[in-house]
């Protein structure tokens, strides 16, 4: 993206990327749980997306690592 692009285009791009990521996660859940119905997959997706133990809702699980600048 060029710095001269209108901010609304950047927001649209971010929203499109987010939706693509959500679609990928739903595909992943279908692959992991092939016997589940679409309602069950959607329930699993919502549980993943809104789990409370994550520092950032919807982020991957695991420890949070802080990157420190190299001197």
KOLSERO-88011 format. One record per residue (C-alpha): residue number from 1; residue in three letters; y, z, x. Coordinates in steps of 0.5 Angstrom, whole numbers, plus 500, padded with zeros to 3 digits. Layout:
{pt NUM,ALA,{Y,Z,X}}
...
END
This chain:
{pt 1,UNK,{500,500,500}}
{pt 2,UNK,{507,498,502}}
{pt 3,UNK,{512,504,502}}
{pt 4,UNK,{517,499,498}}
{pt 5,UNK,{512,499,492}}
{pt 6,UNK,{514,503,486}}
{pt 7,UNK,{512,510,485}}
{pt 8,UNK,{508,508,479}}
{pt 9,UNK,{504,503,482}}
{pt 10,UNK,{502,508,487}}
{pt 11,UNK,{500,513,481}}
{pt 12,UNK,{496,507,478}}
{pt 13,UNK,{492,506,484}}
{pt 14,UNK,{491,513,485}}
{pt 15,UNK,{488,514,477}}
{pt 16,UNK,{484,507,478}}
{pt 17,UNK,{481,510,485}}
{pt 18,UNK,{479,517,481}}
{pt 19,UNK,{476,513,475}}
{pt 20,UNK,{472,509,480}}
{pt 21,UNK,{470,516,483}}
{pt 22,UNK,{468,519,476}}
{pt 23,UNK,{464,512,475}}
{pt 24,UNK,{460,513,481}}
{pt 25,UNK,{458,520,480}}
{pt 26,UNK,{456,519,473}}
{pt 27,UNK,{451,513,476}}
{pt 28,UNK,{449,518,481}}
{pt 29,UNK,{447,523,476}}
{pt 30,UNK,{443,518,472}}
{pt 31,UNK,{439,516,479}}
{pt 32,UNK,{438,524,480}}
{pt 33,UNK,{436,525,472}}
{pt 34,UNK,{433,519,470}}
{pt 35,UNK,{430,522,464}}
{pt 36,UNK,{436,525,461}}
{pt 37,UNK,{440,522,455}}
{pt 38,UNK,{447,520,456}}
{pt 39,UNK,{450,526,453}}
{pt 40,UNK,{446,530,458}}
{pt 41,UNK,{449,526,463}}
{pt 42,UNK,{456,527,461}}
{pt 43,UNK,{455,535,460}}
{pt 44,UNK,{452,535,467}}
{pt 45,UNK,{458,531,469}}
{pt 46,UNK,{463,535,466}}
{pt 47,UNK,{460,541,469}}
{pt 48,UNK,{461,538,476}}
{pt 49,UNK,{468,536,475}}
{pt 50,UNK,{470,543,472}}
{pt 51,UNK,{466,548,476}}
{pt 52,UNK,{470,554,478}}
{pt 53,UNK,{467,556,484}}
{pt 54,UNK,{470,550,488}}
{pt 55,UNK,{477,551,491}}
{pt 56,UNK,{479,544,488}}
{pt 57,UNK,{476,543,482}}
{pt 58,UNK,{471,537,482}}
{pt 59,UNK,{471,537,489}}
{pt 60,UNK,{464,537,493}}
{pt 61,UNK,{461,544,494}}
{pt 62,UNK,{461,547,501}}
{pt 63,UNK,{465,551,506}}
{pt 64,UNK,{473,549,506}}
{pt 65,UNK,{475,547,513}}
{pt 66,UNK,{482,547,516}}
{pt 67,UNK,{484,541,520}}
{pt 68,UNK,{488,544,526}}
{pt 69,UNK,{492,539,530}}
{pt 70,UNK,{490,538,537}}
{pt 71,UNK,{495,540,542}}
END
